[in-house]
């Protein structure tokens, strides 16, 4: 069954059927209903690939994230994919890994598949190699990056102000009477460097002499082990800020085993306001970096770029603390 068969059965032109399929206006109600009934009756499905060749439009968007196991990144990818689907786009989601050469390879694969736009999720994509790959292979393809910025004319950046957010976390702990606050960083990335700056700025603003920063991995086990180390090295610690919720959940387990009461003896804050914060025990206070708002805005900006409409090149989103049982 082709579009021409539907048109013949309905007694209309193929262009009229096409307008109904693409939800265009200017079709009489009776005609539209007749065509829609025939489409349903014959289980007609338009050949998207063929239509794309004619219209020079693939209706494909590439979504890249470094690690598909990172909860808040896959939440971003899911929200973007769902919103794009509502607008008639199909998404290709790829997990690139942290290797810069592989990131470049994934971007080139998307170019070969003739995607119309790309969404990059995570500040790790702010690398120089990504800049050169986009500049060389995708100079005319709209790109949006979540929690990052690349200075190219076809790239739009959406950044959560996590630096100010972590500074606010320090201030919250100080209001709770905490005086020996430490910070646990899970990875070296542009976003985490901003969080670190926020921690140090918050400590300086309070006049606290401590500026202790510990390094961990993005895992429950690493959060558990580093927290045990912190308690051994500095038993007087009474506040810990973790750069991600997942690491914080391991820290909560270590605190529980040590006999420390949370939040009576020690207060804990994570970052991302992910599902981990809600299911941990006790429930974790966390800095919300507005992942849902980032995703919706990313699609809006990408669609504007695809339609050659004016749009912002860089957007800074505020963060806020969701206070739960650990503070």
ROGU-683552 format. One record per residue: x, y, z of N, C-alpha, C, O in turn; residue in three letters. Coordinates in pm, whole numbers, plus 32768, in hexadecimal, padded with zeros to 4 digits. Layout:
<pts>
XYZXYZXYZXYZALA...
</pts>
This chain:
<pts>
80557F8880008000800080008059807D800080AC80908059UNK804580D27F9A8092814E7F8F803781C57FA57FBE81B87FB2UNK8075823A7FA8802982B67FBA7FCB82CB7F437F6083077F51UNK7FF382997ECF7FA082A77E587F25824D7E607EB982727E30UNK7F3581D77E9D7EC3817E7EAF7E5E81BC7F0E7DE581B47EF7UNK7E8F81F97F797E37823D7FD97DEE82AF7F937D7682C37FA9UNK7E3782FA7F407DFB836B7EF97D8D833C7E9A7D22837A7E92UNK7DA782CE7E517D4382997DF47CC6826C7E3E7C5682897E13UNK7CDA82257EAE7C6781F37EFB7C1582657F367B9B825A7F44UNK7C5982D37F577C1283457F937BDC83A57F2A7B8B83FC7F4AUNK7C0883967EAE7BDD83F07E457C1A847A7E517BDA84DE7E30UNK7C96847E7E807CDB84FE7E8E7D6684F17E527D8C84857E24UNK7DB2855D7E537E3A85597E1E7E9A85247E897E7B85257F00UNK7F0F84F67E5C7F7584C47EB87FA685347F147FC9851C7F88UNK7FA885AF7EE07FD686217F327F75863A7FA77F9F86628013UNK7EF586227F8F7E9286337FFB7EA985CA80697EA385EA80E0UNK7EC4854F80407EE384E680A27F60850B80F07F6684FA8169UNK7FC3853F80A98040856780E8802885D38151806685D281BBUNK7FCE863181347FB1869E81927F6D866882107F858699827EUNK7F19860481FE7ED785C782727F3F857E82C87F3F858A8343UNK7F96853182877FFD84E582CF80578542831F80808521838EUNK807685B882E780D1861683278089867F837B80C486E483A4UNK8006866583967FB786BB83EE7FB3874D83C07FB887A98411UNK7FAA875F833E7FA087E683077F0E881583087EB187C58306UNK7EFE8898830C7E7888D2830B7E4488DE827C7E8988BC821CUNK7DC88910826F7D8F892881EB7D4988B281AE7D2B88B28137UNK7D2D884A81FE7CE687D481CD7C5D87D082117C5187E0828AUNK7BF387B981BE7B6E87B181F87B65873F825D7BA586D8824CUNK7B15875282C47B0886EF832F7ADE866882F97B148600831FUNK7A7B8668829D7A4885EB82667AB585A182187AC185278220UNK7B0285EE81CA7B6E85B3817B7BDB857A81D57C0C850B81BFUNK7C0085C6823B7C67859A82987C3D851882DD7C8C84BA82E6UNK7BC18513830D7B90849C83537B8D842482F57BAB83B48320UNK7B68843982777B6283CD82167BED839281FC7BFF831881F7UNK7C5083EC81ED7CDA83C081D37D128379824F7D5283118243UNK7CFA83B182C37D2D8373833F7CF282E883547D36828D8383UNK7C7382D883307C338256833D7C7481F082DF7C8B817D8305UNK7C91821B82637CD281C182037D60819D82307D8B812B8221UNK7DA881FF82667E3181E682987E2E817D83057E8281238308UNK7DCD818883607DC0812883CD7D93809F83997DC5803883C4UNK7D3580A1833B7CFE802383067D697FD182BF7D6E7F5782CDUNK7DC0801682737E257FD082257EAC7FCA826B7F0F7F9D8230UNK7EB27FF982EA7F2F7FF983377FA1803B82E98012800B82E6UNK7F7E80A982AA7FE180EF8258804C813282AF802C81728312UNK80C9812182878139816282CB818E81A8826381BE81668207UNK81A3822B826E81F28273820982848248820A82BB82298274UNK82C182448197834F8223818A83A0829D81B183B782F78160UNK83CB829F822E8411831582628496832A821B84BB839B81FEUNK84DD82BC81FF855F82CA81BE855183078134859D8360810FUNK84EF82D480E784DB8309806084B0839B806584DF83ED8016UNK845683BB80C28429844580CF849D84A080F684A4851380CAUNK84F8846B8149856B84BB817185C684DB80FC85FD854980F4UNK85D6847A80A086288492802B85EE85007FD3863685547F9EUNK856A84FE7FC6852785637F73853185EE7FB3854C86517F70UNK851A85F2803685148673807C859B869E80B285A6870880F0UNK8606864B809C8689866780D486828677816B86C286CE81A5UNK8633862181AA86208627823A861C859A827285C8854A8249UNK8676857B82D1867B84F5830A861F84E7838385F9847883A7UNK85FC855883C185AD855B843E85F1850784A985AE84CC84FFUNK8676850084A586C584B68507871985188559875485758523UNK871D850085DD876E854F863887CB84F08684879E848986B5UNK88498513868E88A784C386DC88AF84F4876C88B5856D8784UNK88AE849887CA88BC84B988588934846D888D893583F1888DUNK899A84B588BA8A13847688EC8A23848F89828A0E84FF89B2UNK8A46842689CC8A6A84338A588AE383DC8A718AF683768A30UNK8B3684058AD08BB383BE8AE68B9C83328B1D8BD882D18AEEUNK8B4483278B818B2F82A68BC38A9982928BDA8A5C82D88C2AUNK8A5F82338B9589CF821C8B9C89A481E98C26892C81E68C43UNK8A0481C38C7A89E381948D0089CE82058D63899A81EF8DD1UNK89F482808D3E89E482F38D988951831C8D96891C83438D2EUNK891083138E0A887E83228E12884E83A78DDE87F283AC8D8CUNK888984168E0D885284978DE4886B84B48D50882185018D14UNK88D284768D1488E984898C858884843A8C338851846D8BCEUNK886583C08C5C880283748C10877783AE8C24872383A48BCBUNK875F83EC8C9886E084348CAC86D584A68C48866C84BD8C0EUNK874684EF8C368749855A8BD2872B85238B4786D9855A8AFDUNK877084B68B24875F847B8A9E86D0844E8A87869884638A1BUNK8694840F8AEC860A83E18ADF85AC84578AC9855684528A71UNK85BC84C18B19856385358B0D857285778A83850F85A08A47UNK85ED85818A52860585BD89CE85C7856789618584859A8907UNK85DD84E3896985A684878904850E848F88FF84D384918893UNK84CF84938975843D8498897B8408851A894083A5851B88F6UNK844985888962841B860A892F842F8615889983DB864D8852UNK849F85DF886784B785E187D78452858B878D842685AE8720UNK842C851A87C983CB84C0878A834585088778830184F48713UNK831F855A87D882A385A687CC82A686038754823E8628871DUNK831E862A872D832C868A86BF83518645863C837A868685DBUNK834385BF863A8356857685BE83E5854D85A184038527852FUNK843E8552860384CA852B85EE84E784A4862D84AD847E8692UNK8543845B85EE857483DD8623860283F386578650843C861AUNK862483B386C786A683CC87058702835386FD86D682E08704UNK8783836F86EC87EC830986F88839832A877788798393877FUNK883582D187DB887982E8885A88F68294885F88F1821A884BUNK896882D3887B89E8828D887E8A3282AF88FF8A358322892BUNK8A6F8248893B8AC4825889B08B55825589808B8581EE8952UNK8B9B82C5898B8C1E82D6894A8C9482A1899B8CFB827E8961UNK8C85829A8A228CFA82848A758D4883068A808D2B83678A3BUNK8DAC83078AD88DF783848AF38E6A839A8A928EA284088A8EUNK8E8E83358A438EFE834289E78EDE83A889798E7A839D8934UNK8F35840C896B8F1A8479890D8F138448887C8EC4847B882DUNK8F6683E6885B8F6483B187D28EDF836E87B58EAA837A8747UNK8EA8832788178E2882E388038DB5834787FB8D56833387B0UNK8DBF83B2884A8D5A841D88418D58845687B48CED846A8779UNK8DCF8471877E8DD884A586F68DA0844486918D5E846C8631UNK8DBA83C286A48D87835C864A8CEE8358864C8CAF834B85E3UNK8CB3836586C38C20836286CE8BE283DB86888B7B83CF8647UNK8C22844E86978BEE84C686558BF484B485BD8B9784DC8577UNK8C5F847A858B8C6C846484FB8C0683FE84C98BD1840B845BUNK8BE9839A851B8B82833884F58AFA837B84E68AAE835B848BUNK8ADC83D985408A5D842185358A5A847684B789F284818476UNK8ACA84B184958AD2850184198AB984AA83A08A7584D48343UNK8AF0842E83A08ADF83D283318A4E83A583238A21838282B6UNK8A0683A583938979837E8390891E83F5837488A383EB837CUNK895A84658354891284DD832A88AD850E8393883C85328371UNK88D6850F8410887D85468476886B85DB845D88C2861D8424UNK87FA860F848887DF869E8474881186F384E88824876C84D9UNK882786B4855B885786FD85CF8890869C8635887D8623862AUNK88D886D286978917867D86FC890686BD8785891387378794UNK88E9866987EA88E8869388768958864A88BF895E85CF88BDUNK89B0869588FF8A1D865D894E89FB866E89E289DB86DD8A0DUNK8A0386038A2F89D986088ABB8A5285F78B158A8A858A8B1EUNK8A7B86638B588AE9865C8BB78B5B86B88B958B7886D18B20UNK8B9C86EC8BFD8C07874D8BE98C85870E8BAF8CDD87568B7FUNK8C9086898BB18D0686468B788D1486628AE38D8186538AABUNK8CA8868A8AA18CAD86A78A118CEB873089F38CF38758897FUNK8D1587788A5B8D5387FA8A448DE687EF8A1E8E2D88548A1CUNK8E16877889FF8EA2876289DC8EC587A489568E6F87B68901UNK8F4487C789468F73880688CA8F5D87AA88528F3F87D987E5UNK8F6B872888678F5A86C987F88ECA86CC87C48EB386C0874CUNK8E6986DD88208DDD86E687F78DC7876487A68D8087648741UNK8E0387D087D48DFB8850878C8E2B883E86FB8DE78867869EUNK8EA0880086E98ED987F286638E888791860D8E7B87A58594UNK8E518727864B8E0086C885FF8D82870985CA8D5E86F88556UNK8D3D875586218CC2879A85F68CE38802858C8C9C880D8527UNK8D4D884D85A28D7388B685428D95887B84BA8D7688B68453UNK8DD5880584B98E0187C8843C8D91877E83F48D82878C837BUNK8D42872F843F8CE386D484008C51870284088BFE86D683B7UNK8C31875884678BA5878384798B9A881B84818B58884F84DCUNK8BD8886384288BD888F684368B4F893684228B3889A6844FUNK8AF488EE83DF8A70892783C389FE88DC8407898988F583E9UNK8A1F8881846289BA883384A989A4886F85348A058880857EUNK892988918559891088C785DF89368864864C891287EE8646UNK897D889586B089A8884287218983888A87A18997890387ADUNK894D88408801893388788886897B882188EB897787A788E1UNK89BC885F894C8A04881589B389CA88378A3B89BF88AC8A60UNK89A787D08A86896F87E18B0C89DF87E28B738A3387888B76UNK89DF88488BC58A42885D8C2E8ACD88758BF38B3188438C25UNK8ACF88C58B888B4E88E78B4C8B3E894E8ADE8ACE89768ABCUNK8BAE897A8AA88BAA89DC8A3C8C2389C989E38C9289B38A13UNK8C0D89D089618C7889CB88FD8C688A4588A48BFC8A5D886DUNK8CD18A9188968CC98B11884E8CD28AFC87B78D3A8B138779UNK8C628AD1877F8C538AC486EE8BCC8AFE86C78B6E8AF78717UNK8BBF8B3686508B428B7A862A8AC88B2086238A578B50862EUNK8ADC8A9D86108A6B8A4186058A4E89F7868789FD899B8689UNK8A918A1E86F58A8389D787758A418A3287DD8A658AA787EBUNK89E189F98825899F8A3E889489BD89F2891589B789788918UNK89DD8A3C897F89FD89FE89FE89988A1E8A6B896A8A8F8A76UNK897589B98ABA891D89CB8B2D896C89A18BA98996892E8BB4UNK897F89FD8C0489D489E38C79898589F68CF989448A5D8D0CUNK898C89938D52895189A18DD789B889E68E318A2E89C18E31UNK898D8A498E7C89E98A968ECF8A098A488F4F89E18A6D8FBDUNK8A5289DA8F3D8A7489848FAF8ADE89C290088AE9899D907DUNK8B2B8A1E8FD28B8E8A6390278B488AAF90978B6B8AA0910CUNK8AE68B0190738A998B4A90D98A498AE9912F8A368B0091A6UNK8A198A7D90F189C98A1C91398A1689D891A989E389C89218UNK8A9289AF918D8AE2896E91F48B0989D292618B0F89B092D7UNK8B228A4E92398B3B8AB6929C8AC38AC492FB8AD48AD79373UNK8A4B8ABB92C389D18ABF931589C98A47937389988A5193E3UNK89FB89D4934389FC895C93988A55897094128A3289489481UNK8AC989AE93FC8B2289CC946C8ADC8A2894D08AE38A139549UNK8A998A8E949B8A538AED94F389E48AA8954189CD8AC895B6UNK899E8A499502893589FF9548896F89AF95BD893789AF962AUNK89DF896C95A68A1E891F96118A4C897A96828A44895696F7UNK8A7C89F0965F8AA78A4F96C78A318A7B971C8A3E8A8B9795UNK89BD8A8E96DC89468AB59728891A8A44978688D88A5B97EBUNK893F89C99762891F895797B7898689469827897F88E69875UNK89E689A3982F8A4B899E98988AC5894C98768B16892E98CFUNK8AD5892697F88B4988D597CF8BC3892D97B98BBB89949776UNK8C35890597F18CAE895697EC8D24890F97AD8D87894F9789UNK8D1C888B979E8D878840975E8D4E87F596E68D29878096EFUNK8D47883C96768D04880A95FE8D6B87DF95978DCC8828957DUNK8D578769955B8DB2873A94F38D63871F94738CE887169474UNK8DAD871494058D6E870093828DAA868493418E23866E9346UNK8D54863193048D8085B892BE8D6285C8922A8CEE85D89202UNK8DCB85C591D88DBF85D791478DC8855091028E1E84FF9125UNK8D71853790A18D6C84B090668DB684A28FE28DD384318FBAUNK8DD5850E8F9D8E1985038F1B8E4C858C8EF28E1D85F28F23UNK8EAD858C8E978EE0860B8E658E9386308DE68EA985F48D7CUNK8E3B86918DF18DEC86C08D808DD687568D928DE287888E02UNK8DB7879E8D268D9C882E8D348D2F884C8D9B8D3A88AC8DE7UNK8CC587FA8D9D8C5988118DFC8C8A87FE8E8B8C69884D8EE4UNK8CD987978EA28D0B877E8F298D7187E68F558D7D88038FCCUNK8DB9881D8EF68E15888A8F1A8DC789038F4C8DF289488FA8UNK8D55891C8F0E8D00898B8F3C8CC7896F8FC78CBF89C9901AUNK8CA088F28FDF8C6E88CE90648CDB88E490CD8CC08918913AUNK8D5588BB90AC8DC688CC91088DDB896191278DF18987919AUNK8DD389B490BF8DE18A4590D48D758A7891338D908ACA918AUNK8CFC8A4591218C8E8A6E91788CA68A4892088C888A959263UNK8CDD89CF921D8CFC89A392A58D6489FE92E68D528A2D9357UNK8DD08A16929E8E3B8A6B92D58E0A8AF992EE8E2F8B379352UNK8DB78B2D92938D818BB492A78D278BB993218D288C1A936CUNK8CD88B4F93358C808B4A93A98CCD8B45942C8CA78B87948DUNK8D398AF7942E8D8D8AED94A68DCE8B7494C58DD18B9F9538UNK8E028BB6945C8E438C3894708DDF8CA194A18DFF8CF294F7UNK8D658C9D94698D008CFF94918CDF8CF595258CBB8D589564UNK8CEA8C7D955D8CCC8C6795EA8D438C8296448D368C8A96BEUNK8DB88C9096078E318CA396568E638C2496968EB38C2996F4UNK8E348BB196648E618B32969B8EEF8B1396698F0D8B2B95F4UNK8F458ADF96BF8FCD8ABF96938FD58A3F964090348A2C95F4UNK8F7189E6964F8F76896596098F50897595758EF489BF9553UNK8F97892F95228F71892894948F93889D945F8FCE888F93F4UNK8F6E883894AC8F9887B0948E8F448774941E8EC987719424UNK8F8A874493B68F49870793438F82867B932F8FFC86689329UNK8F2A861993258F52858E93128F26856192868EC285929250UNK8F718504924D8F5484D291C78F1B844491CE8F4E83EF9218UNK8EB2842C91828E7383A8917E8E4A838990EF8E6483D89094UNK8E0A831790DB8DD382F390588D3C8300905D8D01831190C8UNK8CFD82F98FE98C6B83038FE28C2E827C8FFE8BFF82388FA2UNK8C2E8254907D8BF781D2909F8BD381CD91338C0882199185UNK8B79817391528B52815B91DD8BCB812D922F8BE2815E929DUNK8C1780CC91F68C898094923E8CF280FE925D8D2B810192CBUNK8D0C815591FC8D7181BD92118D448220927C8D93824C92CFUNK8CC28242927A8C8E829C92E28C9B825F936C8CB882A493CDUNK8C8481DC93748C90819393F28D20819894258D3881B99499UNK8D80817793CF8E0C816F93F88E4581F8941C8E8B82069480UNK8E27825E93C98E6082E393E58E28831C94668E6E836594ADUNK8DAC82FD94848D70833095008DB082EE957A8DC3833095E0UNK8DD0826F95708E18822D95DD8EA2826D95F18ECF827F9662UNK8EE3829095828F6582D5958B8F56835D95CE8FA883839622UNK8EEE83A795A98ED6842B95E38EC48422967A8EFD847196C6UNK8E7683C196A68E5C83B297358EDA838B97828EEC83B397F5UNK8F32833D97428FB083179782900D8390978C904C83A797F4UNK901683DD971E9073844D971A904284C5976A9092850E97A4UNK8FBF84D9976D8F89855197AF8F07852D97F78E9A854597C3UNK8F1284F4986F8E9A84CA98B88E3C853C98DD8DC8852598FFUNK8E6F85B898D78E1B862A98FD8DC4865F988C8D7986BE989FUNK8DCE862398158D7E865297A38CEA864B97C68CBB85E797FDUNK8CA186B597A68C1186B697C58BBA86DC974E8B4286EF975CUNK8BF786E796D78BAB8703965D8BF686D295E38C6D86ED95D4UNK8BB2868A958C8BF08659950F8B97867C94998B1E8664949CUNK8BD486B694318B8F86CF93B38BCE8674934A8C4886779335UNK8B7D862593088BAC85CB929D8B84860592168B17863E9208UNK8BDB85F891B38BC1863691308B5385F090E28B1E86299082UNK8B30857291098ABE852D90CB8A7684DA91368AB284B09199UNK89F684C5912089A5847A918189D483EA919289D483B79202UNK89FC83A991258A21831C912D8A938307918F8A8E82AC91E2UNK8AF9835B91878B69835091E38B3B836B92728B6C832D92D1UNK8ADE83C992818AAB83EB93068A63837493478A6B836493C1UNK8A1E832292F889D782B093338A38824C93728A1A821293DAUNK8AAB823993348B1181E493708B47822293F08B6481DC9451UNK8B5382A893EF8B8082ED94678B1F82DD94DA8B4982CE954DUNK8A9E82E094BD8A3982CE95268A45824495668A34823695DFUNK8A6381E095168A748159954D8AEC815495AC8AE481179617UNK8B5A819595868BD0819895DB8BB481E1965E8BE381B796C8UNK8B69824D96568B46829896CF8AEF8245972B8B01824797A5UNK8A9081FC96F18A3981A797408A89813C978B8A7281249801UNK8AE780FD97448B39809597828B9580CD97EE8BB88087984DUNK8BBC814B97DF8C17818898428BD181AF98C38C1181CE9928UNK8B4C81AC98BF8B0081D599348ADC826999358A9E82999993UNK8B0582B198CC8AE3833F98C38A4F834F98A08A1C830A9848UNK8A0B83A998E4898083C498C789768436986289B6849E986EUNK8922841E97FE890984829795887884AF97A0881E845B9796UNK885D853097B488BA85A297AF88E985D39838892A863B9840UNK88CA858C98A488EB85BE992A898185D7993C89A98640996EUNK89D5857599118A66858199228AA985BC98A78B0C860498B2UNK8A74859C98348AB385C797B78A4885DA974C89ED85889740UNK8A54864596FF89F5866396948A32863E960D8AAB864A95F9UNK89DC861295B08A0D85E3952E89B7862194BE893D862894C8UNK89FC864D945389B7868493DE89F4864793608A6E86389356UNK899F8623930089CD85F5927E89AB865A9211897986C7922EUNK89C68635919589A7868B91238964863790B7899185C8909AUNK88FD866A907B88B086389008881C8626902987C986288FCEUNK87FB861590A9877185F790D1873B8583907D86CF858B9044UNK878A85199078876684A2902987108443907B86EF845F90EEUNK86ED83D4903F869E836E908386E8833990FD86A9830F915EUNK876E833B90F887BC830B916A879F835C91E8879B83259256UNK878A83DD91D7876F8434924A86EA8410928B86D9841E9304UNK868C83E3923A860683C8926D85FA833E92AC85A7832A9306UNK864B82DD927F863E825592B286A68233931C86A181C79357UNK8704828D9336876A8273939B872C827B942686C082B39438UNK8772824394898743824D951387B58280956A881E82419571UNK87A082F395AE872C834B95A0872C839095178791839194D0UNK86B983CA94F386AF840C9471871184819469872284CD94C8UNK8752848B93F787C484E493E5879B857193B9875285829357UNK87CB85D5940287C1865F93D3881B866C9358888C863C9359UNK87EA86AE92EF883786B3927388228735922887B78773922FUNK888A875E91DF888187D5918A884087AD91068875875A90BDUNK87CE87E990E8878587CC906D87BA88278FFE87AD88A19005UNK87F487EA8F96882988398F2687C788438EB187EF885F8E40UNK8748882C8ECE86DD88448E6C86EE87F38DEC86E6882A8D7EUNK870787718DFB871D871B8D8686A5871D8D2786B687228CADUNK862C871A8D6085B487198D0A85A9879A8CBA858A87978C43UNK85C2880B8CFC85BC888C8CB6862888958C4B861188CB8BDFUNK869F885F8C6A870B885E8C0886E288118B8A86FC883E8B1BUNK86A2879F8B9D867C874B8B2C8614878F8AD3862187908A59UNK85AE87C78B118545880B8AC5857D88848A7A855B889D8A07UNK85D388D08ABF861089448A80866B891A8A0D8670895D89A6UNK86B288AA8A1F870B887A89B586BD885E893586E9888188C8UNK8649881E894285F7880088CD85C28880888E85C588908814UNK859288DC88E1855E895B88AC85C989A6885D85AF89D887F0UNK864289AC889386AF89F4885086DA89AC87D186FB89EC876DUNK86DB892787D6870288DA8760869D88EC86EF86C388FC867CUNK861D88E9871085B588FC86AB85BD8989866F85AE899A85F6UNK85D589ED86C385E48A75869086598A7E862F86508ABE85C6UNK86C88A3D8654873D8A3F85FB871F89F9857787488A28850DUNK86D78989857E86B3893F8504865A899284A9865F8986842EUNK860789E784E685AB8A3C849985E58AC5847B859F8B1E844AUNK86678AD6849986AC8B55848286688BCA84CA86668C3B8498UNK86328BAD854185F58C168592865B8C4E85F586B68C06861FUNK864E8CCC861B86AA8D06867D86A28CBA870286358C96872FUNK87158CA3874087188C5D87BF87998C7E880A87FA8CAD87CFUNK87978C66888E880C8C8388DF887D8C2388BE88668BAF889CUNK88F88C5488C8896E8C0088B4899C8BC1893689DD8B588934UNK897B8BFF89A789A68BCD8A28893C8BF08A90890F8C628A97UNK89158B8D8AE088AE8BA18B4688E18B6D8BCB89138AFC8BD3UNK88D48BBE8C3488FC8B978CBB887F8B808D0F882D8BDA8D1EUNK88708B068D4587FC8AE38D9588208AE18E2988898AAE8E4EUNK87C98B178E7B87E08B168F0B87C98A898F42877D8A3A8F09UNK880B8A6B8FB187F689ED8FF887B18A0B907C87A88A7E90A7UNK877F89A290BD874489B59142875689369194876088C8915EUNK875B89479215877188D7926F86EB88999296868F88DF92C0UNK86E188149289866C87CC92B88694878D933F86DF872C9344UNK866087C593AB868A8799943086388721945C85BD87239458UNK867F86B89488863E864094BA8677861C9543869B86759590UNK867E859D9561869B857195EB872E857C9614874C8579968BUNK878A858995B48819858795D9884F860E960688C586199628UNK87FA86759607882486F7963C87C0872896A587D2879496DEUNK
</pts>
